[in-house]
C-alpha cells in the first residue's frame, strides 16, 4: 500500500518532467542565446534611481537574464553594491524570475496562455506596486544601513554565478552572426548549462512535491482549504495564501509551475496561482539570504513589500481577467495525469535532447566543468573570466 502510494507520486512526477522537458530545453536555450549577446557590464549605471523609465530598463534587463531565483538575488545585490538604486536592483531581480522566456513557455504548455499573459502583465504591475511601497517606507537611514550591510559582502548562494554573469559577446555584427560564431556558441553553451545547474534542484523538487500533492492529498481537502464552493471567498483567499504555500514548499523559479498546475487543478483561484508563481522570491532560504545581504530591518521591509505587491497584483489580475472573460474554465491542466507515450511530446523531447547534447559537447570542450566548480564560490570568478575568454 505504502509502496504503491510512493510509486504513484513518483510516476506522476516523472510524467510531468517528461511533458515539460522540451520546453525547458527550448526556454533555457533561448535565454542563453539572449544572455550571450546582451551585456550587463553597464547595468549599475543604467539603474541610478527608481523613476518609471529606470524601472522599465531594470525589467527589460531582468527579462533578458537568468530565471534562477538565487542567482537573480545575488546579482541584484552585486549591482546594488556597484551603485544601482536599491528599488531598481530589486525590480531587476523580480523580472529575472517572473518575466523570462523559459517561464512563459512552460506556463503556456502546462497551464495555458491565459496564465502566461497574466504573468507578463502582472510582473510589471508587481514592480510598480513594489516601487510605490518602497518610496513610502524605505527611509534614507534604512537604505544607508542596507548599503553598509551589502558592502560587507556576506555570501548567500550562487555568488560566483552572479559575479561571472557577464560573458556576452562584444563587437559589431548582427545578433545571428554573433550567435553562430565560435564565441557565440561557446557563450550560449556556458549560459545554458550555468542556468540548468542553478535551477535543476528546484525543478526536481517542484516535480516531486507536485507529484506527492497530486497523488496523496485528497481533493476534499483542497475544496475546503481553497473555499471552492464560495467563489468570492476563494478569490479573496487565493492571492493571500498562494505566496505562503510557496514560502513553505522551498521551490523557486520554473520549478513552481508543476505545483501551480496541481494547485489550479485542486481549486485555488486564478489570482492565487499567479501570486504563488510570483513568490519564488520569498522561499525560506532566500528570506535568510535577504537578512545576510541587507540586514534584518531591510530584509523585513523587502519581504513584506514583495508579499504585498504579489497579493495586490493577484487581486488586480483576478478582477481584470474576470471582466475580460479570460479566466480559464478548465482546471484539468495538461500536466496532470499524463502518461509517457510515443507522441509529439516524445519526438520533441528527443530532438531537443540532441540539441542539448551538442551544447554539452561545446561546454565540455571550453572549460565548462571548471566553471561549475566556481558557481558557488565568490572568490574564483576572476579566474573564470580569463579562462572563459581564452576558450572563446
C-alpha positions as CSV (number, residue, x, y, z in Angstrom):
1,X,0.0,0.0,0.0
2,X,2.7,2.5,1.0
3,X,5.0,1.4,-1.9
4,X,2.1,1.8,-4.3
5,X,1.4,5.3,-3.0
6,X,5.1,6.3,-3.3
7,X,5.2,4.9,-6.9
8,X,2.0,6.8,-7.8
9,X,3.7,10.0,-6.7
10,X,7.0,9.3,-8.4
11,X,5.3,8.1,-11.6
12,X,3.3,11.4,-11.7
13,X,6.4,13.4,-11.2
14,X,8.2,11.5,-14.0
15,X,5.3,12.0,-16.3
16,X,5.2,15.8,-15.6
17,X,9.0,16.0,-16.1
18,X,8.8,14.3,-19.4
19,X,6.0,16.6,-20.5
20,X,7.9,19.8,-19.8
21,X,11.4,18.6,-20.8
22,X,11.5,20.0,-24.4
23,X,10.1,23.4,-23.4
24,X,12.6,23.6,-20.6
25,X,15.5,23.0,-23.1
26,X,13.9,25.4,-25.6
27,X,13.4,28.1,-22.9
28,X,16.9,27.8,-21.5
29,X,18.4,27.8,-24.9
30,X,16.6,31.0,-26.0
31,X,17.6,32.6,-22.6
32,X,21.2,31.5,-23.1
33,X,21.3,33.0,-26.6
34,X,19.9,36.3,-25.3
35,X,22.4,36.4,-22.5
36,X,25.2,35.7,-24.9
37,X,24.5,38.9,-26.9
38,X,23.2,41.2,-24.1
39,X,25.9,42.8,-22.0
40,X,25.3,43.5,-18.3
41,X,28.6,45.4,-17.9
42,X,27.0,48.8,-17.6
43,X,23.9,47.6,-15.7
44,X,24.6,49.6,-12.5
45,X,25.0,52.8,-14.4
46,X,21.6,52.2,-16.1
47,X,19.8,52.0,-12.8
48,X,20.7,55.1,-10.8
49,X,17.2,55.8,-9.4
50,X,13.6,54.5,-9.2
51,X,11.9,56.6,-11.8
52,X,9.5,54.7,-14.1
53,X,11.9,54.8,-17.0
54,X,14.7,53.3,-14.9
55,X,12.3,50.6,-13.6
56,X,11.4,49.8,-17.1
57,X,15.1,49.4,-18.0
58,X,15.5,47.2,-15.0
59,X,12.6,45.0,-16.0
60,X,14.0,44.6,-19.6
61,X,17.4,43.7,-18.3
62,X,15.9,41.2,-15.9
63,X,13.8,39.6,-18.6
64,X,17.0,39.1,-20.7
65,X,18.7,37.4,-17.7
66,X,18.6,34.0,-15.9
67,X,15.5,32.6,-14.3
68,X,17.3,31.2,-11.3
69,X,16.0,32.9,-8.2
70,X,19.2,32.6,-6.2
71,X,21.3,33.9,-9.0
72,X,18.9,36.8,-9.5
73,X,19.1,37.7,-5.8
74,X,22.9,37.5,-5.8
75,X,23.1,39.6,-9.0
76,X,20.7,42.2,-7.6
77,X,22.9,42.7,-4.6
78,X,26.0,42.8,-6.8
79,X,24.7,45.7,-9.0
80,X,23.4,47.5,-5.9
81,X,26.9,47.4,-4.4
82,X,28.2,48.9,-7.7
83,X,25.9,51.9,-7.4
84,X,22.5,50.9,-8.7
85,X,19.4,52.2,-6.9
86,X,18.0,49.6,-4.4
87,X,14.5,49.6,-5.7
88,X,15.7,49.3,-9.3
89,X,18.0,46.4,-8.4
90,X,15.1,44.5,-6.8
91,X,13.0,45.3,-9.9
92,X,15.7,43.6,-11.9
93,X,15.5,40.7,-9.5
94,X,11.7,40.4,-9.9
95,X,11.9,40.5,-13.7
96,X,14.8,37.9,-13.7
97,X,12.5,35.3,-12.3
98,X,9.0,36.3,-13.5
99,X,9.4,37.8,-17.0
100,X,11.9,35.4,-18.5
101,X,11.2,33.5,-21.7
102,X,11.5,29.9,-20.3
103,X,8.9,30.6,-17.7
104,X,6.4,31.8,-20.3
105,X,7.0,28.7,-22.5
106,X,6.5,26.3,-19.5
107,X,3.4,28.2,-18.3
108,X,1.8,28.2,-21.7
109,X,2.3,24.4,-22.1
110,X,1.4,23.4,-18.6
111,X,-1.3,26.0,-17.5
112,X,-2.4,27.7,-20.7
113,X,-1.7,31.0,-22.5
114,X,-4.1,32.9,-20.2
115,X,-1.7,32.3,-17.2
116,X,1.3,33.4,-19.3
117,X,-0.5,36.6,-20.3
118,X,-1.3,37.2,-16.7
119,X,2.3,36.6,-15.6
120,X,3.7,39.1,-18.1
121,X,1.1,41.7,-17.2
122,X,1.5,41.0,-13.5
123,X,5.3,41.2,-13.5
124,X,5.5,45.0,-14.4
125,X,2.4,45.6,-12.2
126,X,4.2,43.9,-9.2
127,X,7.3,46.0,-9.9
128,X,5.2,49.2,-9.9
129,X,3.4,48.4,-6.7
130,X,6.7,47.4,-5.0
131,X,8.3,50.7,-6.1
132,X,5.4,52.7,-4.6
133,X,5.7,50.8,-1.3
134,X,9.5,51.3,-1.1
135,X,9.2,55.0,-1.8
136,X,6.9,55.3,1.2
137,X,8.7,53.1,3.7
138,X,12.4,52.8,2.6
139,X,13.8,55.7,4.6
140,X,17.3,57.2,4.0
141,X,18.6,55.7,7.3
142,X,17.2,52.2,6.4
143,X,18.8,52.4,2.9
144,X,22.1,53.6,4.3
145,X,22.2,50.6,6.8
146,X,21.2,48.3,4.0
147,X,24.1,49.6,1.8
148,X,26.5,49.1,4.7
149,X,25.3,45.6,5.2
150,X,25.5,44.8,1.4
151,X,29.1,46.1,1.3
152,X,30.1,43.6,3.9
153,X,30.0,41.1,1.1
154,X,28.5,38.2,3.1
155,X,27.9,35.2,0.9
156,X,24.5,33.8,0.1
157,X,24.0,31.3,-2.8
158,X,25.1,31.5,-6.4
159,X,27.6,34.3,-5.6
160,X,30.0,33.0,-8.3
161,X,27.2,32.8,-10.8
162,X,26.4,36.4,-10.2
163,X,30.0,37.7,-10.4
164,X,30.8,35.8,-13.6
165,X,27.4,36.5,-15.1
166,X,28.6,38.8,-18.0
167,X,30.1,36.5,-20.7
168,X,28.3,38.3,-23.5
169,X,29.8,38.7,-27.0
170,X,31.3,42.1,-27.7
171,X,31.9,43.7,-31.1
172,X,30.0,44.5,-34.2
173,X,27.9,42.3,-36.4
174,X,24.3,41.0,-36.4
175,X,22.9,39.0,-33.5
176,X,22.7,35.9,-35.6
177,X,26.3,36.3,-36.8
178,X,27.4,36.6,-33.2
179,X,25.5,33.6,-32.1
180,X,26.7,31.4,-34.9
181,X,30.3,32.4,-34.3
182,X,32.6,30.2,-32.2
183,X,32.5,32.7,-29.4
184,X,28.7,32.9,-29.6
185,X,28.3,29.1,-29.5
186,X,30.7,28.9,-26.5
187,X,28.9,31.7,-24.5
188,X,25.5,30.2,-25.3
189,X,26.6,26.7,-24.1
190,X,28.0,28.2,-20.9
191,X,24.9,30.2,-20.1
192,X,22.7,27.2,-20.9
193,X,24.4,24.8,-18.5
194,X,25.0,27.5,-15.9
195,X,21.3,28.2,-15.8
196,X,20.4,24.5,-15.7
197,X,22.9,23.9,-12.9
198,X,21.2,26.8,-11.0
199,X,17.7,25.5,-11.1
200,X,17.7,21.7,-11.7
201,X,17.3,21.0,-7.9
202,X,14.3,23.4,-7.8
203,X,12.8,21.7,-10.9
204,X,13.2,18.2,-9.5
205,X,11.9,19.3,-6.1
206,X,9.0,21.0,-7.7
207,X,8.1,17.9,-9.7
208,X,8.4,15.7,-6.6
209,X,6.2,18.0,-4.5
210,X,3.7,18.3,-7.3
211,X,3.5,14.6,-7.7
212,X,3.2,14.0,-4.0
213,X,0.5,16.6,-3.5
214,X,-1.5,15.3,-6.5
215,X,-1.2,11.7,-5.5
216,X,-1.5,11.9,-1.7
217,X,-3.7,14.8,-0.8
218,X,-7.5,14.1,-1.3
219,X,-9.5,16.5,-3.4
220,X,-11.8,17.1,-0.5
221,X,-9.1,18.8,1.5
222,X,-8.4,21.4,-1.2
223,X,-12.1,22.0,-1.8
224,X,-12.3,23.2,1.8
225,X,-8.9,24.9,2.0
226,X,-9.5,26.9,-1.1
227,X,-13.2,27.5,-0.5
228,X,-14.1,26.3,-3.9
229,X,-17.8,26.3,-3.1
230,X,-17.6,30.0,-2.3
231,X,-16.3,31.8,-5.3
232,X,-15.9,35.3,-3.7
233,X,-14.1,34.0,-0.6
234,X,-12.0,31.8,-2.9
235,X,-11.0,34.9,-5.0
236,X,-10.1,36.8,-1.8
237,X,-8.2,33.9,-0.1
238,X,-6.2,32.7,-3.2
239,X,-3.7,35.6,-3.6
240,X,-3.2,35.7,0.2
241,X,-2.4,32.0,0.6
242,X,-0.7,31.4,-2.7
243,X,2.7,33.1,-1.7
244,X,2.5,31.4,1.7
245,X,2.3,28.0,0.1
246,X,5.4,28.9,-2.0
247,X,7.3,30.0,1.1
248,X,7.0,26.6,2.8
249,X,7.5,24.5,-0.3
250,X,11.0,25.8,-0.8
251,X,10.6,25.7,-4.6
252,X,11.6,28.6,-6.8
253,X,11.9,29.6,-10.4
254,X,10.3,27.4,-13.1
255,X,10.1,24.6,-10.6
256,X,7.0,26.3,-9.2
257,X,5.0,25.7,-12.4
258,X,4.1,22.0,-12.0
259,X,2.9,22.6,-8.4
260,X,1.0,25.7,-9.6
261,X,-0.8,23.3,-12.1
262,X,-1.7,21.0,-9.2
263,X,-3.0,23.8,-7.1
264,X,-5.1,25.1,-10.0
265,X,-6.4,21.6,-10.6
266,X,-7.2,21.5,-6.9
267,X,-9.3,24.7,-6.8
268,X,-7.1,27.7,-6.0
269,X,-8.2,30.9,-7.6
270,X,-6.7,32.3,-10.8
271,X,-5.1,35.2,-8.9
272,X,-3.9,32.7,-6.3
273,X,-2.0,30.8,-9.0
274,X,-0.3,34.0,-10.2
275,X,0.7,35.2,-6.7
276,X,2.0,31.7,-6.0
277,X,4.3,31.8,-9.0
278,X,5.5,35.3,-8.1
279,X,6.5,34.1,-4.7
280,X,9.7,32.2,-5.8
281,X,11.5,35.3,-4.3
282,X,10.0,34.5,-0.8
283,X,11.1,30.9,-0.2
284,X,12.6,30.4,3.2
285,X,16.3,30.1,2.1
286,X,16.0,33.4,0.1
287,X,14.4,35.1,3.1
288,X,17.5,34.2,5.1
289,X,19.8,35.5,2.3
290,X,18.0,38.9,2.4
291,X,18.9,39.2,6.0
292,X,22.6,38.4,5.2
293,X,22.6,40.9,2.3
294,X,20.7,43.8,3.7
295,X,20.2,43.4,7.4
296,X,17.1,42.4,9.4
297,X,15.1,45.6,9.1
298,X,15.5,46.0,5.3
299,X,15.0,42.2,4.8
300,X,11.7,42.5,6.7
301,X,10.6,45.5,4.7
302,X,11.7,43.9,1.4
303,X,9.8,40.7,2.2
304,X,6.6,42.4,3.3
305,X,6.8,44.8,0.3
306,X,7.2,41.8,-2.1
307,X,4.4,39.9,-0.5
308,X,2.0,42.9,-0.5
309,X,2.9,43.5,-4.2
310,X,2.2,39.8,-5.0
311,X,-1.2,39.8,-3.3
312,X,-2.4,43.1,-4.8
313,X,-1.2,42.0,-8.3
314,X,-3.1,38.7,-7.8
315,X,-6.3,40.6,-6.9
316,X,-6.0,43.0,-9.9
317,X,-5.4,40.1,-12.3
318,X,-8.2,38.1,-10.8
319,X,-10.6,41.1,-11.4
320,X,-9.2,42.1,-14.8
321,X,-9.3,38.6,-16.3
322,X,-12.8,38.1,-14.9
323,X,-14.0,41.3,-16.5
324,X,-12.4,40.5,-19.8
325,X,-13.8,36.9,-19.5
326,X,-10.3,35.4,-19.9
327,X,-10.2,33.3,-16.8
328,X,-9.9,29.7,-17.9
329,X,-12.8,27.4,-17.1
330,X,-10.9,24.1,-17.5
331,X,-9.0,23.1,-14.4
332,X,-7.8,19.8,-15.9
333,X,-4.4,21.1,-16.9
334,X,-2.1,19.3,-19.4
335,X,0.4,18.3,-16.8
336,X,-1.9,16.3,-14.6
337,X,-2.3,12.5,-15.2
338,X,-0.3,12.5,-18.4
339,X,1.5,9.3,-19.3
340,X,4.7,8.9,-21.3
341,X,4.0,7.6,-24.8
342,X,5.2,7.8,-28.3
343,X,3.6,11.1,-29.4
344,X,4.7,14.6,-30.4
345,X,6.0,15.3,-26.9
346,X,8.4,12.4,-27.1
347,X,9.6,13.4,-30.6
348,X,10.2,17.0,-29.5
349,X,12.0,15.7,-26.3
350,X,14.4,13.6,-28.4
351,X,15.1,16.4,-30.8
352,X,15.8,18.9,-28.1
353,X,17.9,16.4,-26.2
354,X,20.1,16.2,-29.3
355,X,20.4,20.0,-29.3
356,X,21.3,20.0,-25.6
357,X,23.9,17.2,-26.3
358,X,25.5,19.5,-28.9
359,X,25.7,22.3,-26.4
360,X,27.1,19.9,-23.9
361,X,29.9,18.9,-26.2
362,X,30.9,22.6,-26.7
363,X,30.5,23.2,-23.0
364,X,32.9,20.3,-22.1
365,X,35.5,21.4,-24.6
366,X,35.6,25.1,-23.5
367,X,36.2,24.9,-19.8
368,X,32.6,24.2,-18.6
369,X,33.4,21.7,-15.8
370,X,35.8,24.3,-14.2
371,X,33.1,26.9,-14.4
372,X,30.7,24.6,-12.4
373,X,33.3,24.5,-9.6
374,X,33.2,28.3,-9.3
375,X,29.5,28.9,-9.4
376,X,29.0,28.9,-5.7
377,X,32.5,30.4,-5.0
378,X,32.6,34.2,-5.0
379,X,36.4,34.2,-4.8
380,X,37.3,32.5,-8.1
381,X,35.3,34.4,-10.6
382,X,38.2,36.4,-11.9
383,X,39.9,33.2,-12.9
384,X,36.8,32.1,-14.7
385,X,36.6,35.3,-16.6
386,X,40.1,35.0,-18.1
387,X,39.5,31.2,-18.6
388,X,36.3,31.8,-20.5
389,X,37.8,34.4,-22.8
390,X,40.8,32.2,-23.5
391,X,38.5,29.4,-24.7
392,X,36.3,31.8,-26.6
